[in-house]
Amino acid sequence: MTPESSSRDRVLGRVRRALADAPEAPEITRDYRVSHTPDDPATVLDLLHENLADYRAGVQRSTRRDLPAVIGRLLAGHGARSVVVPPGLPEAWLAASDTRRLPDDVPLTPAELDSADAVVTGCALAVAETGTVVLDAGPGQGRRALTLIPDLHICVVDVPGQVVASLPQALPRLDPTRPTTWISGPSATSDIELDRVEGVHGPRTLEVVLVVD
């Protein structure tokens, strides 16, 4: 036994002896508020829209019927010539676009991902109070690399089923064993003089489509 471990053991022994007769810690009552937003779907949706835009994401509202046309316009408007398609993405979402598809059913190589202009995904959740979309690699979302390498990410959010007001409401709905990616706006960083640079650690452009019916 080294002098260091011997000293450590002595100190921990004194702590254990001092606590031997201590009463059990009282149970913590977690009755705090879990949201600061009125429990009204329209209010929550407007807040999500506002905070997404505040983080410099593009935000579109669409009906389910018009979703393919909205995605097609976004891809064309950003000049995307190729789009990564995660496994499980509904085929109808890209029906109005002639952009070349790059399916990731057999994982694309880093070089193939680097050559792609865009990726279209769904999401697991969206959090209104923080303007955050959460991906958990579920169907239509794909592995994390798909949303880090292409320069344009179009993310579809199903309203109201995938929208919550706050983080305390979001966490119980997520599987802690799944890899989650939390996205608040396009990738950005700032140097010591606070000069903002976008697209350093992920997509330069984030477009969120809120499907409202």
C-alpha positions in Angstrom: 0.0 0.0 0.0 1.4 3.4 -1.0 1.5 6.4 1.3 -1.0 8.1 -1.0 -3.6 5.3 -0.9 -3.1 4.8 2.8 -3.9 8.5 3.5 -6.9 8.3 1.2 -8.2 5.2 3.0 -7.8 6.9 6.4 -9.7 9.9 5.3 -12.5 7.9 3.8 -12.7 5.8 6.9 -13.2 8.8 9.0 -15.9 10.0 6.7 -17.7 6.7 6.9 -17.5 6.6 10.7 -18.8 10.1 11.0 -21.8 9.3 8.8 -22.5 5.9 10.4 -25.3 7.2 12.7 -26.6 9.9 10.3 -30.3 9.8 9.5 -31.4 8.8 6.0 -31.5 11.7 3.6 -35.1 12.9 3.1 -36.7 12.2 -0.3 -36.5 15.1 -2.6 -39.8 16.4 -3.8 -39.6 17.3 -7.5 -42.7 19.4 -7.8 -41.1 22.3 -9.7 -42.6 23.7 -12.8 -41.6 21.8 -16.0 -42.5 24.5 -18.4 -42.9 28.3 -18.6 -45.1 28.2 -21.6 -48.9 28.1 -21.5 -50.3 24.7 -22.3 -51.8 25.7 -25.6 -50.6 24.0 -28.9 -50.8 27.2 -31.0 -48.7 29.1 -28.4 -46.1 26.3 -28.2 -45.9 26.1 -32.0 -45.5 29.9 -32.4 -42.7 29.8 -29.7 -40.9 27.0 -31.5 -41.1 28.9 -34.8 -39.8 32.1 -33.1 -36.9 30.4 -31.4 -35.9 28.4 -34.4 -35.7 31.6 -36.5 -33.8 33.4 -33.7 -31.1 30.7 -34.1 -31.0 31.6 -37.8 -32.8 28.5 -39.0 -35.1 28.8 -41.9 -38.7 27.9 -40.9 -41.5 26.8 -43.1 -45.0 25.7 -42.2 -46.6 23.1 -44.5 -49.6 20.8 -44.7 -48.9 17.1 -45.1 -50.2 17.2 -48.7 -47.9 20.1 -49.6 -44.8 18.8 -47.9 -43.2 17.2 -51.0 -43.5 20.5 -52.9 -42.0 22.5 -49.9 -39.0 20.1 -49.7 -38.6 20.3 -53.5 -38.6 24.1 -53.4 -36.1 24.2 -50.6 -33.7 21.8 -52.4 -34.0 23.7 -55.6 -33.7 27.1 -53.9 -30.4 26.1 -52.3 -29.1 24.7 -55.5 -28.8 21.2 -54.2 -27.8 18.7 -56.8 -27.7 15.6 -54.6 -29.5 14.7 -51.3 -28.7 12.0 -48.7 -31.7 9.8 -48.0 -31.7 8.2 -44.5 -33.2 4.7 -44.2 -36.9 4.9 -43.5 -37.5 8.4 -44.9 -40.9 8.4 -46.5 -40.5 8.2 -50.3 -43.3 10.7 -50.8 -41.3 13.5 -49.1 -38.9 13.7 -52.2 -41.6 13.0 -54.8 -41.6 16.6 -56.1 -37.8 16.9 -56.4 -35.6 15.6 -59.2 -32.4 16.1 -57.0 -30.2 13.0 -57.3 -30.8 10.7 -54.3 -28.0 9.1 -52.3 -29.6 6.4 -50.1 -27.7 5.5 -46.9 -29.2 2.0 -46.6 -25.6 0.8 -47.3 -23.6 3.4 -45.4 -22.2 6.1 -47.6 -18.4 6.6 -47.4 -17.1 9.9 -45.9 -16.1 11.0 -49.4 -19.7 10.3 -50.7 -21.2 12.3 -47.8 -18.8 15.1 -48.4 -19.9 15.3 -52.0 -23.6 15.6 -51.1 -25.2 19.0 -51.1 -28.1 18.2 -48.7 -29.8 15.8 -46.4 -33.5 15.5 -45.5 -34.5 13.9 -42.2 -37.3 13.6 -39.8 -36.7 14.1 -36.0 -37.6 12.6 -32.7 -38.7 15.8 -31.0 -38.6 19.6 -31.1 -38.4 21.8 -28.0 -40.1 25.1 -28.2 -38.5 27.0 -25.4 -35.0 26.3 -26.7 -35.7 26.2 -30.4 -34.1 22.8 -30.6 -34.7 19.7 -32.8 -33.7 16.3 -31.4 -32.7 13.4 -33.6 -32.2 9.9 -32.1 -31.2 7.9 -35.2 -34.7 6.5 -35.7 -36.4 5.8 -39.0 -36.0 8.7 -41.4 -33.2 10.3 -39.3 -30.2 8.1 -39.9 -26.8 8.1 -38.3 -25.3 11.2 -36.9 -22.8 11.7 -39.7 -25.6 12.3 -42.2 -26.6 15.6 -40.5 -23.0 16.8 -39.9 -21.4 16.6 -43.3 -23.8 17.9 -46.0 -24.0 21.7 -46.0 -27.8 21.8 -46.0 -30.1 20.0 -43.5 -33.8 20.0 -44.1 -35.6 18.7 -41.0 -39.3 17.8 -40.9 -41.2 18.2 -37.6 -44.6 16.6 -37.2 -46.9 19.0 -35.3 -48.1 18.6 -32.6 -47.0 15.0 -32.0 -43.3 15.8 -32.0 -43.4 19.2 -30.3 -43.0 19.8 -26.6 -42.7 23.1 -24.7 -39.6 22.4 -22.6 -36.6 20.2 -21.9 -38.2 18.6 -18.8 -41.0 17.5 -21.0 -38.7 16.2 -23.7 -36.3 14.0 -21.7 -38.9 11.5 -20.5 -39.9 10.9 -24.1 -36.4 10.1 -25.3 -34.8 6.7 -25.0 -31.5 7.2 -23.0 -29.9 4.2 -24.7 -30.2 5.8 -28.2 -27.6 8.3 -29.6 -29.2 11.8 -29.6 -28.2 14.8 -31.6 -29.6 18.2 -30.3 -29.6 20.9 -33.0 -30.3 24.6 -32.3 -29.8 26.4 -35.6 -27.1 25.9 -38.2 -23.6 25.0 -37.0 -21.8 28.1 -35.8 -18.8 29.1 -33.8 -17.2 32.4 -32.7 -13.6 33.5 -32.1 -12.4 35.6 -29.2 -13.7 38.7 -31.0 -17.1 37.1 -31.4 -16.9 36.9 -35.2 -19.5 34.3 -36.1 -18.6 31.6 -38.6 -21.2 29.2 -39.7 -20.7 25.6 -41.1 -17.6 24.7 -39.1 -18.9 21.7 -37.2 -22.0 20.8 -39.3 -24.4 22.2 -41.8 -24.1 25.9 -42.8 -27.9 26.0 -43.4 -30.7 24.4 -41.4 -34.3 24.5 -42.8 -37.1 23.2 -40.5 -40.4 22.3 -42.0 -43.3 22.3 -39.5 -46.0 20.0 -40.7 -49.2 21.4 -39.1 -51.9 18.9 -40.0 
